[in-house]
């Protein structure tokens, strides 16, 4: 594969000097395009067509969202070249290039002099992460164009339960007989999770533009440690704002590892929850409906439960989705995420109280 020739299929400024791998992402293959002289550098990605079956629609989503944010940044007197991703079209005008293997490639402008973090290791950083996602959602609060669903059924628990029921019935790996307790964890919470989903389906909880992959390394910071912009927009699509908030808490506030073998290390840090919520609501409190606020704390429980279900379902299926390091890796992931889930459930009243206090702090009277 000649990545330099692929890079040259895009309307970049300057002459390509080199194209080298960047990072170790699990989904897309990412490269940095260095150009000669003072012209910009670029990010080149081969999009995973198996995870994202409709790359053209995905790129159309990204173009629409970034154009909207760009206008907001300009209106606020900011720098749109640094405060929002810039998609670079191919020479034929499309937002992607298709190679001889029918793989899809896309290019965006590299934003220099930025800082990225692999994890939120302090309340201060958690607060800034919340601020970044809150700002991203707030910039898109008046977005009215149509977006495609990048991944069908993403964070839709009704969809996950249909998959779950089929997996338990099929019992492909013959493991169900040894999982009575773990299966009980799922079934005991089914109705509560479906109750939330029915509120989404009925429109009581609205659908907005959400990022859907809110780990902190998808936020770029400037050299002073301030939020610059949100990146990696492949999963941007219509969804409840709770997807972003809940998944961020699941990752930011976990005191242990996602697959921790020492379950006593796993819990939800109320301090990190409060810090992230503070940053998020500093940007979003005025824009959210009462129903969105009412379920903000619950969203952490909802998303963490979904991950418990998905890890256990993959274990039942014979480990066909997630990469594993040992035969029981998915079961260990299940148990670690369940420990996190129960910690959230135990602290739920405090989580709700924190949200109420912060909303009162940031909502104008």
BALO-231512 format. One record per residue: residue in three letters; y, z, x of N, C-alpha, C in turn. Coordinates in steps of 0.2 Angstrom, whole numbers, padded with zeros to 4 digits, always signed. Layout:
REM BALO-231512
ALAYZXYZXYZX ...
END
This chain:
REM BALO-231512
UNK-0006+0000+0004+0000+0000+0000+0006+0000+0004 UNK+0011-0005+0003+0017-0006+0007+0022-0003+0003 UNK+0024+0004+0004+0029+0007+0000+0036+0005+0002 UNK+0037+0002+0008+0044-0001+0010+0045-0007+0005 UNK+0040-0011+0004+0041-0017+0000+0042-0015-0007 UNK+0039-0010-0009+0040-0007-0016+0047-0005-0017 UNK+0050-0001-0012+0056+0002-0012+0062-0004-0012 UNK+0060-0009-0009+0065-0015-0009+0065-0019-0015 UNK+0061-0017-0020+0061-0020-0027+0066-0017-0031 UNK+0070-0012-0029+0075-0008-0032+0082-0010-0030 UNK+0087-0009-0035+0094-0011-0033+0097-0005-0029 UNK+0094-0004-0023+0097+0001-0019+0103-0001-0015 UNK+0107+0003-0013+0113+0001-0008+0111+0002-0001 UNK+0112-0003+0003+0110-0002+0010+0104-0005+0012 UNK+0102-0004+0018+0096-0007+0021+0091-0002+0022 UNK+0084-0003+0019+0079+0002+0020+0077+0003+0027 UNK+0078+0010+0030+0076+0011+0037+0069+0014+0037 UNK+0067+0018+0032+0060+0021+0032+0059+0024+0025 UNK+0052+0024+0024+0050+0027+0018+0044+0032+0019 UNK+0045+0038+0018+0040+0043+0020+0038+0048+0015 UNK+0032+0051+0015+0030+0055+0009+0035+0061+0009 UNK+0036+0064+0003+0040+0070+0002+0037+0075-0002 UNK+0035+0081+0000+0032+0086-0004+0025+0085-0006 UNK+0022+0089-0010+0015+0089-0011+0014+0090-0019 UNK+0018+0086-0023+0017+0087-0030+0010+0085-0033 UNK+0008+0089-0038+0001+0088-0041+0001+0082-0045 UNK+0006+0079-0048+0006+0074-0053+0008+0067-0050 UNK+0014+0066-0048+0017+0060-0045+0016+0060-0037 UNK+0016+0054-0034+0017+0053-0027+0024+0052-0026 UNK+0027+0056-0021+0034+0056-0020+0036+0054-0013 UNK+0041+0050-0012+0043+0047-0005+0051+0048-0005 UNK+0053+0049+0001+0060+0048+0002+0062+0042+0006 UNK+0067+0038+0003+0069+0032+0006+0075+0033+0010 UNK+0075+0032+0017+0080+0033+0021+0083+0026+0022 UNK+0090+0026+0022+0093+0019+0023+0098+0020+0029 UNK+0099+0014+0032+0103+0014+0038+0111+0015+0036 UNK+0114+0018+0041+0122+0019+0040+0123+0025+0036 UNK+0129+0024+0032+0132+0029+0028+0130+0028+0020 UNK+0125+0023+0019+0123+0022+0012+0118+0028+0010 UNK+0118+0029+0003+0114+0034+0001+0106+0034+0002 UNK+0103+0039+0002+0096+0039+0002+0093+0040-0005 UNK+0086+0039-0006+0084+0038-0012+0077+0042-0013 UNK+0075+0044-0019+0068+0046-0020+0064+0041-0024 UNK+0059+0039-0021+0054+0035-0024+0048+0038-0026 UNK+0046+0037-0033+0040+0040-0035+0035+0035-0038 UNK+0029+0036-0037+0024+0033-0041+0022+0037-0047 UNK+0023+0035-0053+0022+0039-0058+0014+0039-0060 UNK+0012+0045-0062+0005+0046-0064+0004+0043-0071 UNK+0001+0037-0071+0000+0033-0078-0005+0037-0082 UNK-0009+0041-0079-0014+0044-0083-0012+0051-0087 UNK-0007+0054-0083-0003+0060-0086+0002+0057-0091 UNK+0005+0052-0089+0011+0049-0093+0009+0042-0095 UNK+0005+0041-0101+0002+0035-0103+0008+0029-0104 UNK+0014+0031-0106+0019+0026-0107+0025+0027-0103 UNK+0024+0025-0097+0030+0026-0092+0036+0023-0094 UNK+0036+0017-0097+0042+0014-0099+0046+0018-0104 UNK+0043+0021-0109+0046+0025-0113+0049+0032-0110 UNK+0045+0034-0105+0047+0040-0101+0054+0039-0097 UNK+0054+0033-0094+0060+0031-0090+0066+0030-0095 UNK+0064+0027-0101+0070+0026-0106+0073+0033-0108 UNK+0068+0038-0109+0070+0045-0110+0075+0048-0105 UNK+0073+0047-0099+0077+0049-0093+0083+0046-0093 UNK+0084+0040-0094+0090+0036-0093+0095+0038-0099 UNK+0092+0039-0105+0097+0042-0110+0099+0049-0109 UNK+0095+0053-0107+0097+0060-0106+0102+0061-0100 UNK+0101+0057-0094+0105+0058-0089+0112+0054-0090 UNK+0112+0049-0094+0118+0046-0096+0122+0051-0100 UNK+0119+0055-0105+0123+0060-0109+0125+0065-0105 UNK+0121+0068-0100+0124+0073-0096+0129+0071-0091 UNK+0129+0065-0089+0134+0062-0084+0141+0062-0088 UNK+0141+0060-0094+0147+0060-0098+0150+0068-0099 UNK+0145+0072-0100+0147+0079-0100+0150+0082-0094 UNK+0147+0080-0088+0150+0082-0082+0157+0079-0080 UNK+0157+0073-0082+0164+0070-0081+0169+0073-0085 UNK+0168+0074-0091+0172+0078-0096+0174+0085-0093 UNK+0170+0088-0090+0171+0095-0087+0174+0095-0081 UNK+0176+0089-0078+0179+0088-0071+0174+0089-0066 UNK+0168+0088-0067+0163+0089-0062+0161+0083-0058 UNK+0156+0083-0053+0154+0078-0049+0148+0075-0052 UNK+0148+0069-0056+0142+0067-0058+0137+0064-0053 UNK+0139+0063-0047+0134+0060-0042+0130+0066-0039 UNK+0132+0072-0041+0128+0078-0038+0126+0083-0044 UNK+0129+0082-0050+0127+0087-0055+0122+0084-0060 UNK+0120+0078-0059+0115+0075-0063+0111+0069-0059 UNK+0105+0069-0061+0101+0063-0058+0104+0056-0059 UNK+0103+0052-0055+0105+0045-0056+0099+0040-0055 UNK+0097+0037-0060+0091+0033-0060+0094+0026-0057 UNK+0090+0023-0053+0091+0016-0050+0087+0011-0053 UNK+0089+0006-0056+0085+0001-0059+0081-0004-0054 UNK+0076-0007-0056+0073-0012-0052+0077-0018-0052 UNK+0076-0023-0047+0080-0029-0046+0080-0033-0053 UNK+0074-0032-0057+0074-0036-0063+0077-0033-0069 UNK+0080-0027-0067+0084-0024-0073+0080-0018-0076 UNK+0074-0018-0075+0070-0013-0079+0071-0006-0075 UNK+0069-0001-0078+0070+0006-0075+0064+0008-0070 UNK+0059+0003-0069+0053+0004-0065+0051-0002-0063 UNK+0046-0002-0058+0043-0008-0055+0036-0007-0056 UNK+0032-0012-0057+0025-0012-0058+0022-0016-0052 UNK+0017-0012-0048+0014-0016-0043+0008-0020-0045 UNK+0004-0022-0040-0002-0026-0041-0007-0022-0044 UNK-0007-0016-0043-0012-0011-0046-0010-0009-0053 UNK-0005-0011-0055-0002-0009-0062+0000-0002-0062 UNK+0002+0000-0056+0005+0007-0055+0013+0006-0056 UNK+0015+0012-0059+0023+0012-0060+0026+0016-0055 UNK+0032+0013-0053+0036+0016-0048+0043+0017-0051 UNK+0047+0022-0049+0054+0023-0051+0058+0026-0045 UNK+0064+0025-0045+0069+0027-0040+0075+0031-0043 UNK+0077+0036-0039+0083+0039-0041+0087+0041-0034 UNK+0093+0042-0035+0097+0043-0029+0096+0050-0027 UNK+0095+0051-0020+0093+0058-0017+0100+0061-0016 UNK+0100+0068-0019+0106+0072-0018+0106+0076-0012 UNK+0110+0075-0007+0110+0078-0001+0113+0085-0001 UNK+0112+0089+0004+0115+0096+0005+0114+0100-0001 UNK+0107+0101-0003+0105+0105-0009+0100+0110-0006 UNK+0099+0115-0010+0093+0120-0009+0089+0120-0015 UNK+0082+0121-0013+0077+0122-0019+0073+0127-0017 UNK+0070+0131-0022+0066+0137-0021+0059+0136-0024 UNK+0054+0138-0021+0047+0137-0023+0046+0143-0029 UNK+0049+0148-0028+0048+0154-0033+0054+0158-0034 UNK+0054+0161-0039+0060+0166-0041+0058+0173-0038 UNK+0060+0175-0033+0058+0181-0030+0063+0187-0030 UNK+0068+0186-0035+0073+0191-0036+0076+0190-0043 UNK+0078+0196-0046+0082+0195-0052+0088+0191-0052 UNK+0091+0191-0046+0097+0186-0045+0095+0179-0046 UNK+0090+0177-0043+0088+0170-0043+0085+0169-0050 UNK+0081+0173-0053+0079+0172-0060+0085+0171-0064 UNK+0090+0175-0064+0096+0174-0068+0099+0167-0067 UNK+0099+0164-0061+0102+0158-0060+0097+0152-0062 UNK+0091+0154-0062+0086+0149-0065+0087+0148-0072 UNK+0088+0154-0076+0089+0154-0083+0096+0150-0084 UNK+0101+0151-0080+0107+0148-0081+0106+0141-0080 UNK+0102+0138-0076+0101+0131-0075+0098+0128-0081 UNK+0093+0131-0083+0089+0128-0089+0094+0129-0095 UNK+0097+0134-0096+0102+0135-0102+0107+0130-0102 UNK+0110+0129-0096+0116+0124-0095+0113+0117-0097 UNK+0107+0115-0094+0104+0109-0096+0103+0108-0103 UNK+0100+0113-0107+0100+0112-0114+0106+0112-0118 UNK+0111+0116-0115+0118+0116-0118+0121+0109-0118 UNK+0120+0106-0112+0123+0099-0111+0120+0094-0116 UNK+0114+0095-0118+0111+0091-0123+0111+0093-0130 UNK+0115+0098-0131+0114+0101-0138+0117+0096-0143 UNK+0121+0092-0142+0124+0087-0146+0121+0080-0145 UNK+0115+0080-0142+0112+0073-0140+0109+0071-0147 UNK+0110+0065-0149+0108+0062-0156+0103+0056-0155 UNK+0102+0053-0149+0098+0047-0149+0091+0049-0149 UNK+0087+0044-0151+0079+0046-0151+0076+0046-0144 UNK+0071+0050-0144+0067+0051-0138+0060+0050-0139 UNK+0056+0048-0135+0049+0047-0136+0045+0054-0134 UNK+0039+0055-0137+0035+0060-0135+0031+0058-0128 UNK+0033+0061-0123+0030+0059-0116+0023+0061-0116 UNK+0021+0067-0118+0014+0069-0118+0013+0071-0125 UNK+0008+0068-0129+0007+0070-0136+0004+0077-0136 UNK+0007+0080-0141+0004+0087-0143+0006+0092-0138 UNK+0011+0091-0133+0013+0096-0128+0015+0102-0131 UNK+0012+0108-0129+0014+0115-0132+0013+0115-0139 UNK+0010+0111-0142+0009+0111-0150+0002+0115-0151 UNK+0002+0121-0153-0004+0125-0153-0009+0123-0158 UNK-0006+0119-0164-0011+0116-0168-0015+0111-0165 UNK-0012+0107-0161-0016+0102-0157-0021+0105-0152 UNK-0019+0111-0149-0023+0114-0144-0029+0117-0148 UNK-0028+0120-0154-0033+0123-0158-0038+0118-0160 UNK-0036+0112-0161-0041+0106-0163-0045+0105-0157 UNK-0042+0105-0151-0046+0103-0145-0051+0109-0144 UNK-0048+0115-0145-0052+0121-0144-0058+0122-0148 UNK-0057+0120-0154-0063+0120-0159-0068+0115-0157 UNK-0066+0110-0155-0071+0104-0153-0075+0107-0147 UNK-0071+0110-0142-0074+0112-0136-0079+0117-0137 UNK-0078+0122-0141-0082+0128-0142-0088+0125-0146 UNK-0087+0121-0150-0093+0118-0154-0098+0114-0149 UNK-0095+0110-0145-0099+0105-0141-0102+0109-0135 UNK-0099+0115-0133-0101+0119-0127-0105+0115-0122 UNK-0101+0110-0119-0104+0105-0114-0107+0109-0108 UNK-0104+0114-0106-0107+0117-0100-0112+0123-0101 UNK-0113+0124-0108-0117+0130-0110-0115+0137-0108 UNK-0108+0138-0108-0105+0144-0106-0103+0148-0112 UNK-0103+0146-0118-0100+0149-0124-0104+0156-0125 UNK-0111+0156-0124-0115+0162-0125-0113+0168-0121 UNK-0109+0167-0116-0107+0172-0111-0100+0174-0112 UNK-0096+0171-0117-0089+0172-0117-0087+0175-0124 UNK-0091+0179-0127-0089+0182-0134-0083+0186-0133 UNK-0081+0190-0128-0075+0194-0128-0069+0189-0127 UNK-0070+0184-0122-0064+0180-0121-0063+0175-0127 UNK-0068+0173-0130-0067+0169-0136-0063+0173-0142 UNK-0065+0179-0142-0062+0184-0147-0054+0185-0145 UNK-0052+0185-0139-0045+0185-0137-0041+0179-0141 UNK-0044+0173-0141-0041+0168-0144-0041+0168-0151 UNK-0047+0170-0154-0047+0170-0162-0043+0175-0165 UNK-0042+0181-0161-0039+0187-0164-0031+0185-0165 UNK-0029+0180-0161-0022+0178-0161-0020+0171-0164 UNK-0025+0168-0167-0025+0162-0170-0019+0161-0175 UNK-0020+0166-0180-0015+0165-0186-0008+0167-0184 UNK-0007+0171-0179+0000+0173-0177+0003+0167-0173 UNK-0001+0163-0169+0002+0157-0166+0003+0152-0171 UNK-0001+0151-0176+0000+0146-0181+0006+0147-0185 UNK+0007+0153-0186+0013+0155-0190+0019+0152-0187 UNK+0020+0153-0180+0025+0150-0177+0025+0143-0177 UNK+0020+0140-0176+0020+0132-0177+0022+0130-0183 UNK+0020+0133-0189+0022+0131-0195+0029+0131-0196 UNK+0033+0136-0193+0040+0136-0193+0043+0130-0190 UNK+0040+0128-0184+0042+0122-0181+0041+0116-0185 UNK+0035+0115-0188+0034+0109-0192+0038+0109-0198 UNK+0040+0114-0201+0044+0114-0207+0051+0114-0206 UNK+0053+0114-0199+0060+0113-0197+0064+0120-0197 UNK+0061+0125-0199+0065+0132-0199+0067+0133-0192 UNK+0062+0132-0187+0064+0132-0180+0065+0124-0178 UNK+0071+0123-0176+0073+0116-0175+0070+0113-0168 UNK+0070+0106-0168+0068+0103-0162+0074+0100-0158 UNK+0074+0101-0152+0080+0099-0148+0077+0095-0142 UNK+0082+0093-0137+0080+0090-0131+0078+0096-0126 UNK+0072+0096-0123+0070+0101-0119+0067+0098-0113 UNK+0066+0102-0107+0064+0099-0101+0056+0100-0100 UNK+0053+0105-0102+0046+0106-0103+0042+0107-0096 UNK+0046+0108-0091+0043+0110-0085+0048+0114-0081 UNK+0049+0120-0083+0055+0124-0080+0054+0128-0074 UNK+0049+0127-0070+0048+0130-0064+0054+0130-0060 UNK+0056+0134-0055+0062+0135-0052+0063+0129-0047 UNK+0058+0126-0045+0059+0121-0040+0061+0114-0043 UNK+0062+0114-0050+0065+0109-0053+0072+0110-0054 UNK+0075+0115-0051+0082+0116-0051+0085+0115-0044 UNK+0090+0111-0043+0093+0111-0037+0100+0115-0037 UNK+0101+0118-0031+0106+0123-0030+0111+0120-0024 UNK+0117+0122-0024+0121+0119-0019+0121+0124-0013 UNK+0125+0123-0008+0124+0127-0002+0126+0134-0003 UNK+0130+0135-0008+0132+0142-0010+0127+0146-0014 UNK+0122+0143-0016+0117+0146-0020+0119+0145-0028 UNK+0123+0141-0030+0125+0140-0037+0121+0134-0040 UNK+0120+0134-0046+0116+0129-0049+0120+0122-0049 UNK+0116+0117-0047+0119+0111-0046+0117+0106-0052 UNK+0110+0105-0053+0107+0101-0058+0100+0102-0059 UNK+0097+0100-0064+0090+0100-0066+0087+0093-0064 UNK+0081+0093-0061+0078+0087-0059+0071+0087-0062 UNK+0067+0082-0060+0060+0080-0062+0060+0080-0070 UNK+0063+0075-0073+0064+0074-0080+0058+0071-0083 UNK+0053+0070-0080+0047+0066-0083+0045+0069-0090 UNK+0045+0075-0091+0043+0078-0097+0048+0080-0102 UNK+0054+0077-0101+0060+0078-0106+0058+0074-0112 UNK+0058+0078-0118+0056+0075-0125+0059+0080-0130 UNK+0058+0078-0136+0060+0083-0142+0055+0088-0142 UNK+0057+0095-0143+0053+0100-0143+0057+0106-0145 UNK+0054+0112-0147+0058+0118-0148+0060+0121-0141 UNK+0066+0124-0141+0069+0126-0135+0064+0132-0132 UNK+0060+0135-0136+0056+0140-0134+0051+0138-0129 UNK+0049+0131-0129+0045+0129-0123+0047+0130-0117 UNK+0054+0129-0116+0057+0130-0109+0058+0137-0107 UNK+0060+0141-0112+0061+0148-0111+0054+0152-0110 UNK+0049+0151-0114+0043+0154-0113+0039+0153-0107 UNK+0039+0146-0105+0035+0144-0099+0039+0147-0093 UNK+0046+0147-0093+0049+0150-0087+0048+0158-0087 UNK+0047+0161-0092+0046+0168-0092+0038+0169-0089 UNK+0034+0165-0091+0027+0165-0089+0026+0165-0081 UNK+0031+0161-0078+0030+0160-0071+0035+0164-0067 UNK+0041+0165-0070+0046+0169-0066+0044+0177-0066 UNK+0042+0179-0072+0041+0186-0073+0034+0189-0071 UNK+0030+0185-0069+0023+0187-0068+0023+0191-0061 UNK+0021+0197-0061+0021+0201-0055+0015+0199-0050 UNK+0010+0195-0053+0004+0193-0049+0004+0186-0048 UNK-0002+0183-0046-0003+0176-0046-0006+0174-0052 UNK-0005+0167-0054-0008+0164-0060-0016+0165-0060 UNK-0019+0165-0055-0026+0166-0054-0028+0172-0051 UNK-0024+0177-0051-0025+0184-0047-0032+0187-0048 UNK-0036+0188-0043-0042+0191-0044-0041+0199-0044 UNK-0036+0202-0043-0034+0209-0044-0030+0210-0050 UNK-0033+0211-0055-0029+0211-0062-0024+0216-0062 UNK-0025+0222-0058-0020+0227-0059-0014+0225-0056 UNK-0013+0219-0052-0007+0217-0050-0003+0213-0055 UNK-0006+0211-0060-0003+0206-0065+0000+0210-0071 UNK+0006+0209-0072+0010+0211-0077+0016+0207-0078 UNK+0020+0208-0084+0026+0205-0084+0032+0210-0082 UNK+0036+0208-0077+0042+0212-0075+0047+0211-0080 UNK+0049+0217-0083+0054+0217-0088+0061+0216-0085 UNK+0062+0218-0079+0068+0216-0075+0069+0209-0074 UNK+0064+0205-0072+0064+0198-0071+0065+0195-0078 UNK+0062+0197-0083+0063+0194-0090+0070+0195-0092 UNK+0073+0201-0091+0080+0202-0093+0085+0198-0089 UNK+0083+0197-0082+0088+0193-0078+0088+0185-0080 UNK+0082+0183-0081+0081+0176-0084+0085+0175-0090 UNK+0083+0179-0095+0086+0179-0102+0094+0179-0101 UNK+0097+0184-0097+0104+0184-0096+0107+0178-0094 UNK+0104+0174-0089+0106+0168-0086+0106+0163-0092 UNK+0100+0163-0095+0099+0157-0100+0104+0158-0106 UNK+0105+0164-0109+0109+0165-0114+0117+0165-0113 UNK+0118+0166-0106+0125+0165-0104+0128+0158-0106 UNK+0123+0153-0106+0124+0146-0107+0123+0144-0114 UNK+0118+0147-0118+0115+0145-0124+0116+0149-0130 UNK+0119+0155-0129+0119+0160-0135+0123+0157-0141 UNK+0128+0154-0139+0132+0151-0145+0129+0145-0148 UNK+0125+0142-0145+0122+0136-0148+0116+0137-0152 UNK+0112+0142-0151+0106+0143-0154+0106+0146-0162 UNK+0101+0144-0166+0101+0146-0172+0098+0153-0173 UNK+0099+0157-0178+0096+0163-0179+0088+0163-0178 UNK+0085+0158-0181+0078+0157-0180+0075+0156-0173 UNK+0079+0152-0169+0078+0151-0162+0078+0158-0158 UNK+0084+0162-0160+0085+0168-0156+0079+0173-0158 UNK+0077+0173-0165+0072+0178-0167+0065+0177-0163 UNK+0064+0171-0161+0057+0169-0158+0058+0168-0150 UNK+0064+0170-0147+0065+0169-0140+0060+0173-0136 UNK+0060+0179-0138+0055+0184-0134+0048+0182-0135 UNK+0046+0180-0142+0040+0178-0143+0037+0172-0140 UNK+0042+0168-0138+0040+0162-0135+0036+0163-0128 UNK+0038+0168-0125+0034+0170-0119+0027+0171-0120 UNK+0026+0175-0126+0019+0176-0128+0015+0170-0130 UNK+0019+0166-0134+0016+0160-0136+0014+0155-0131 UNK+0018+0154-0126+0016+0149-0120+0011+0152-0116 UNK+0011+0159-0115+0006+0162-0111-0001+0162-0114 UNK-0001+0163-0121-0007+0162-0125-0010+0155-0124 UNK-0006+0150-0125-0008+0143-0124-0011+0142-0117 UNK-0009+0145-0112-0012+0144-0106-0018+0148-0105 UNK-0019+0154-0108-0025+0157-0108-0031+0152-0112 UNK-0029+0150-0118-0033+0145-0121-0035+0139-0117 UNK-0030+0136-0114-0032+0130-0110-0036+0131-0104 UNK-0035+0137-0100-0040+0138-0095-0047+0140-0097 UNK-0047+0144-0103-0054+0145-0105-0057+0139-0108 UNK-0053+0135-0112-0056+0129-0114-0059+0124-0109 UNK-0055+0124-0103-0058+0120-0098-0064+0122-0095 UNK-0064+0129-0094-0070+0132-0092-0076+0131-0096 UNK-0075+0131-0103-0080+0129-0108-0083+0122-0107 UNK-0078+0118-0106-0079+0110-0105-0082+0108-0098 UNK-0083+0113-0094-0086+0112-0087-0081+0110-0082 UNK-0075+0112-0083-0069+0112-0077-0068+0104-0076 UNK-0065+0101-0081-0064+0094-0081-0057+0092-0080 UNK-0052+0097-0081-0045+0096-0081-0042+0099-0075 UNK-0042+0105-0074-0039+0108-0069-0043+0108-0063 UNK-0040+0107-0057-0044+0108-0051-0046+0115-0049 UNK-0052+0116-0047-0055+0123-0046-0057+0123-0039 UNK-0056+0130-0036-0058+0132-0030-0065+0135-0029 UNK-0068+0137-0035-0074+0140-0036-0077+0139-0043 UNK-0083+0140-0044-0086+0139-0051-0083+0143-0056 UNK-0080+0149-0055-0077+0153-0060-0070+0153-0060 UNK-0067+0148-0056-0060+0148-0055-0056+0148-0062 UNK-0058+0144-0066-0054+0144-0073-0055+0150-0077 UNK-0061+0153-0076-0062+0160-0080-0058+0165-0077 UNK-0057+0165-0070-0052+0170-0067-0045+0169-0069 UNK-0043+0162-0069-0037+0161-0072-0036+0163-0079 UNK-0041+0162-0083-0040+0165-0090-0039+0172-0090 UNK-0043+0176-0086-0042+0183-0086-0035+0186-0084 UNK-0033+0182-0079-0027+0184-0076-0021+0183-0081 UNK-0021+0177-0084-0016+0175-0089-0017+0180-0095 UNK-0023+0182-0097-0024+0186-0102-0021+0193-0101 UNK-0021+0195-0095-0018+0202-0092-0011+0201-0093 UNK-0008+0195-0091-0001+0194-0092+0001+0194-0099 UNK-0003+0191-0103-0001+0191-0111-0001+0198-0114 UNK-0006+0202-0112-0006+0209-0115+0000+0213-0112 UNK+0002+0212-0106+0008+0215-0104+0014+0213-0108 UNK+0014+0207-0109+0020+0205-0114+0020+0208-0120 UNK+0014+0208-0123+0013+0211-0130+0015+0218-0130 UNK+0013+0222-0125+0015+0229-0125+0022+0230-0124 UNK+0026+0225-0121+0033+0226-0120+0037+0222-0125 UNK+0034+0220-0130+0037+0215-0134+0044+0218-0138 UNK+0043+0225-0140+0049+0228-0143+0055+0228-0138 UNK+0054+0230-0132+0059+0230-0127+0062+0223-0125 UNK+0057+0218-0125+0060+0211-0124+0064+0209-0130 UNK+0063+0211-0136+0067+0209-0142+0074+0212-0141 UNK+0073+0219-0139+0080+0223-0139+0084+0220-0134 UNK+0081+0217-0128+0085+0214-0123+0089+0208-0125 UNK+0085+0204-0129+0088+0198-0132+0093+0199-0137 UNK+0092+0204-0141+0098+0206-0146+0104+0208-0142 UNK+0103+0212-0137+0109+0215-0133+0113+0209-0130 UNK+0109+0204-0127+0112+0199-0123+0115+0194-0128 UNK+0113+0193-0134+0116+0188-0139+0122+0191-0141 UNK+0122+0198-0142+0129+0201-0144+0134+0201-0138 UNK+0131+0201-0132+0136+0200-0126+0139+0193-0126 UNK+0135+0188-0127+0138+0181-0126+0140+0178-0132 UNK+0138+0180-0138+0141+0176-0144+0148+0178-0145 UNK+0152+0173-0146+0159+0175-0148+0159+0178-0155 UNK+0163+0183-0156+0164+0187-0162+0167+0182-0168 
END
